[in-house]
Amino acid sequence: MGRRSELINAWVAGALPARGRARCRVRRRRACEDRPVSTAAERDLTQTLALPSVGLAPETEELRAEVREFLAKERAEGRFIPRCDVWLSGWDERFSRELGARGWLGMTLPLEYGGQGRTALDRYVLTEELLAAGAPVAAHWVADRQIGPSLLRFGTEAQKQRYLPRIAAGECYFGIGMSEPDSGSDLASVRTRAARVDGGWRLTGTKVWTSGAHHAHAFFALARSEPVQDGNRHAGLSQFIVELDSPGVQINPIRLLTGAHHFNEVVLDGVFVPDELVLGEIGAGWHQVTSELAYERSGPERFLSTFPLLVALVGELSSAGADALGESGLRELGALVSRVWTLRRLSLGIAASLTAGAAADVPAAMVKDLGTRYESEVIDAARLLVSIPPDPGAESGFARLLADAVLHAPGFTLRGGTNEILRGVVARGLGLR
């Protein structure tokens, strides 16, 4: 019961105003004190939210030290300057290939596919070090995070041989073809159609917010391969591997407030996808894509996008001294630091659950909801506690990190599923709807 209460408290603390949080805490405490889990529904709920306690092995901590040494050297040699939201904006194929050469991409893939056969916790430690350093990881990010595991689980042997070794080498980059105009996070409403033709399928439709599509080699496209029957929109969906240099693919930029080009609209105009590039089973797309989303929503990128700014904030406040900060400022800073550690603990637990093959969709939605709002709160604190204004023209330092974070913040709570959708997932998992 304690673990369940901890997770629910964390979620409610972010989802309700202060008065509502206090009332809920009182009700939960009265309901849960000294009371065993007594019903099947409660036992199911506890199991849904249970996350294992995670301890990192000595070899994993050795990996952390090695990664830190590598990053310090790269930064000292001027190969990158720390930035916020690097897993979206930091496209650097040289850096990705360097990680691949060191065996730091596709770490959890089996050796026969170019991987290292290491644990998800090894990969987690590597990932959080890269994000904390503000290193340019966008080129390989999607392929390493979710395409590789999805191919390993649902792909054919030919597909695994075709893509996984190149993903592990940092030489093959993927996008995600889920969201569509007028669909957003309601994936079951996608209107991209897949029509059966001789030797394969013809895909027609439009995908939006496809990060890195103008650089990527391919993406997973979710499409409707059968009409909706009996009101069941989740049936009749399939996934396809679309090579982005195929005839009929048109990629249009969707620029950020800065004018930077990371997102794209991908128009599929009768694009032919051969049968050998169908991912998994025809009609099983909903199951496949929702299992894929657990990888997308639970990782440290969901609360570390603004971590370089938090580090810079601490540096600025440390130089000013505690007297200049005041008691309220110290409380604000302490709250930010303590929350990032809480989010890290939850995210690590999900990584361990995924390693064990356990379902983690509800905790993953929780972490994504909490984490992306936390990232924006780091920005608010930085603007409140330090008088340095954001400066997108600065080469580095607090002013540049703050500017990057402010300009990227509108997307934090949208990508990977809006907070409203995520709260629906959590509420359903808690038996509240």
N, C-alpha and C positions, 0 to 999 in steps of 0.2 A: 504493500500500500504506500509506503514511503516514496518509492521510486515513481509510482504513478502520480502521487501528489506533487512531487517535484516538477515533473514534466507539465502537468496541468497548470500549476502555479506560474511556471515560466511563460506559458502561452497566454494565460489570462492577463498577466502583468503587462503584456504588450498590446493585447487586443481590446482592453476595456479602460475607460477613464478611472482615475484614482478611487472615486467613490464606489464605482461598480466593483473594482478589484477588492476593496475592503469587505464589501458585503459577501462576495463570492468566497473569499478566504474564510470568513466566519462560518458560512454555511458548510463549506467543505470540512472545516475543522470539526464542527459539531457532528457532521455525518460520519466522519472517518475515524475519529479518536477511539482507540481501543475496540475497533470493530473488525472482525476478520472478513475476508472476501467470502461471501456466503452464497452467491448465486452464480449460475453458469454465465450470465451476461457480464457480471463483474469480473469473473475469471478471464473471460475473453478480452475484456477491456484492459486488464492488467497485462495480459500477454501482448496485446497490441502495442502498448507503450513501453514495455520492458526493454531496457538496453543494457548490455553487459558492461561491467566495469572493465576498463581497459588499462593495462600496464604495458609499457613499451619495452621490448627485449633489448639487451645490451647492444646487439648488432644493429638494431634500429637507431639507437642513439649514436652509434658510430657513424651510421649513414648521415645523420643530421650534421655531425661535425664536419664530415667530408663535404656536404653540400654547402655549408656555411663558408668553408675555406674557398671552395670554387667560386662562390658568389662574391666574396670579398676581393678575390683576385680579378674577376671580370670587371667589377666596379672600379677598382684601383687603376686598371688599364684603360678605363674610359669606354668600355664596350657597352655599357648601358647606364642610364641615369634613372633612379627610382621614380616611378610614377604610380598614381592610383588607377585602379580598374584595369590592370595590365592584362588580365585574361580576355578582355575585349579589345583593348587598344594597342597592346604591345606586340605587334606582328614583327617577328624577327626570325627568318628562316635559318640564318646562320646559328643563332642561339639554340633553336630547336634541334638542328642537326648535331650540335655539340652535346646536348643532353642525350640524344640518341646514341652517339658514339660512346658515351659513358655508361650506357645501359640504364638510363633514367627515364626512358619512355617505354610504355608497354611493360612496366615492371612486373605486373601480375600475370602477363601472358605466359603460356608454356614456352619452354626453350625451343621447341620445334617450329614455333611461329615467330621467332626472333625476340621473345621476351626473356625475362629473368626468373620466372616462377617464384617471385617474391610475394609477400603478403600485402593485403590492402593497407595495412598500417604502415608498412614501409613506404608505399606510394603516398600515403597521407602525409607523412613527415616530410618527404620531399616536396610535396605540393605546398604545404603551409610555409616552408622556408622560402620557396620561390615567390609566393604571394607577399609574404612579410617583407621581403627585400625589394618588392616592386619591380621584379625582373620581367622581361618581355616574353611572355609565354603563349600569346594568342594563337600563333600559327598552328601549334600542335594540340591546343587545349581540348577542343571538342573531340578530335579523333582519339586522344589518349583517355579522356574522361569517360566517354560513353559509347563511342563507336566501336572501339576495340572489345570491351566487355560484351556488347550486344552481338557483334559478329561471332565472338567465341561461343555465345549461348545459342544463337538462332541461325547463324550462317552455315552455308554448305562448306565442305572441305575445300572446294575450289575457291570460294569467296575468302576463306581464311588465308589460303596460300597467296591469293592475289593482293590482299590489302594489309594483313597484320604485320608481316615483316617490314613493310615500308612505313607503317605507322610507328613501329618500334624504333626505326632508324631516324625518325623525324623528317621523312621525305614524302609523306602522303598526308594531305590535309582535308578535313571534312567539314561540312556544314550540317545544319539540321533543318529539314523541310516540314515543320509542323504548322505554325501559325499561318493564318490566311486573312485577307481583308474581310472585315465584318464577322470574324470568328474569334480572334483573340485566344483566350485560354479555354474556350469551349471547343476542344479538339474534335469532339464527336460531330460537330457541325461542318467539318471540312467539306468543300465542294470540288476539290480537285478530283477528277474522274480517271479511273484506269479501265480502259476498254480492251477486252481480249482480242488479239489479232494473231495471225499466223506467226508462231515462233516467239511470242512475247506479249507485251502490253503497250498501249498508247496512252500516255498521260497528258491531260489537258487541265490547266488551272494555274493559280498564282499562289506563291508562298511569300510571306513578308517577314522582316526582322531576321533574315538569315545572315548571321554574323560570318564575315569572311568569305562569302560565296564568290566574290570577285577574285580571290586568291586560291580557293579550294579546288581540289580535284573532283570531288563528288559530294553528294549529300543523301541522307535518308529522307525519302518523301513518303508522307502518309497520305493515302488516297482512298477514295471510295471505289471498291471493285465490284460491289453489288448494291442494288437499291435498298433503302431502308424498308424493312418488313416488320409489321406488327408493332411499329413505334420503337423498335430496338435500334437506336442509332449506333450503338457500340459494335453491332455485328456488321459484317460486310466491309470492313476496313482492312487495308493491307499496306505493307511497307515495301518500298522499292529502292534499290541503290541506283541513283541517277548520276551518271558521269556528266559533269557540268560543261564539258566541251562537246556534248552531243548536239546534233542538228535539232533546232526547235527550242533550245534553251536560250533565254534572253535574261541578262542580269542588269538590273537598274539600281543605282545607288540610292540609299535613304540616308541623308547626311544628318549629323548631329548639329546641335546649336553652334558648335565650333566650326562647322563646315567639314569636319573630319568624316571620312568614309569608312565605316565599320559594318553597318547594317545594309541589307539589300532587299530588293524585291526580285524574286525569281519567277519568271513567266515560263510556263511549260506549254508549248504550242504543238500538241501532237507528238511529244517526244517518245521515241521507241525505246523500250526497256526490254531486253531479251529475258527469257525465262530464267537464265542462269543468274540474273541479278535481282530476282525476287528474294526479299529477305524473309526467312522463315516460311510460314504457311499463308497461303491466300485466305483471307478472312480472319486471321489471327492478329491483325495489326493493332487492335486496341490493347490486348494483353501485352504485346511486345512493347508498345510505346509507353505504357504506364510503368512497366518494369524498368525501362530505360530512364524514366524521369526520376526514379529514386537516386540514380547516380548524379543526375543533373542538379537536384535540389538540395542535397545533403552535404556537399563538399565545403571545404573551408573558404572557397571563393564567395560563399553566400554571406560571410561576415568579415572577410579580410580585404575586400576591395578598397577600403579606405584606411587600412592598417598603416601604410606608410605615412599618412596624414596624422594618425594618432601618435606615432613615434615622433614626428616633427613637433606636434603639439606638446608632448611631454618635454621635449628639448627646449622649446621656447619658454615654457612655464618654469622649468628647472633653472634656467638662466635668470629669470626674473625673481625667483625666490618665493618661499611660501607666504611671506608677509604680503607681497604684491598680489598673490592669488586670492587670499582670503579663505575663510572657512567654507563658504558656499562653493567656491571654485574647487577647493580640495575635495569636497564631497562629490562634485560633478565628475572630476577626473577619476576619483576612486571608483565611482559607479561604472564608468566606461571600461576601466581595466578589469573590474570584477566580472562584468557581463561578458566580455570577450572570452574570458576563461570558462565561463559557464557554457557559452555557445560551443566552444572548442570541445568541451567534455561531451556534450550531446552529439556533436558531429563525429567525434571519434567512436562513440558507441554505435552509431549507425554504420560506420565503416566496418566495425567488427561484426555487426549483424549481417551486412551484405556478404562478408567473407564466409560466414557460416551458412549462407543461403537462406536466411530468414527474411520474411517480408518486412519492409521498412518504409512503406509509402506514407503512413501517417506521421511517424517521427520525422521523416525527411521533409514533409510539408511544414511541420512545426518549425524546424530549423530554418528553412527558407523564409518563412514568414517573419520569425523573430530576427533573423540575421540581416535581411535586407533593410528592415526598418532601423536596426542598430547602426548600419553603415551611414544612413542619413543623419542619425543623431550625433555621430562623431563629427560630421560637418557642422551641425548646429553648435556644438560645443566649441569647436575651433573658432568659429566666427564670433561667438560670445566672449570667450576667454582671452583671445589674442587680438590686438588692434591692427595687425597687419592685414591689409586687404588682399583679396585674390588677384593674381596677376598672370594671365595666360601667356604673356610674353616673356616671363622670367625663364631662365634656363633651368633652374632647379630651386630647391629650398621650399620653405613653408608656403610662400605666396603661390608658387607654381602648383604644388600639391593640392592646395585649397582650391585653386581655380579648376584643376582637372576634376576634382571630386564634385564641385558644385555643378559643373557642366554635364557630368555623367550621371548625377543623382536621379534625374527623372526616370531613368530606365531601371533603377535598382529593384523597385517593387513590381515591375512589369515582366521582365524576362524570366523565363522558367516557370511562368504561371503567376497571375496577379494575386495580391494578398487576399482578395475576396474569394477567389477560387480556392486558394490554399486553406482558408478558414473553413470553407465548405467541406474539404477533404478531412480536415481535423475533426470538425463537428460530427461528420458521419462516422468517423472512426471511434469517436467517444460515445456514439449512440445518442447524439443530441438531435439528429434529423434523419 
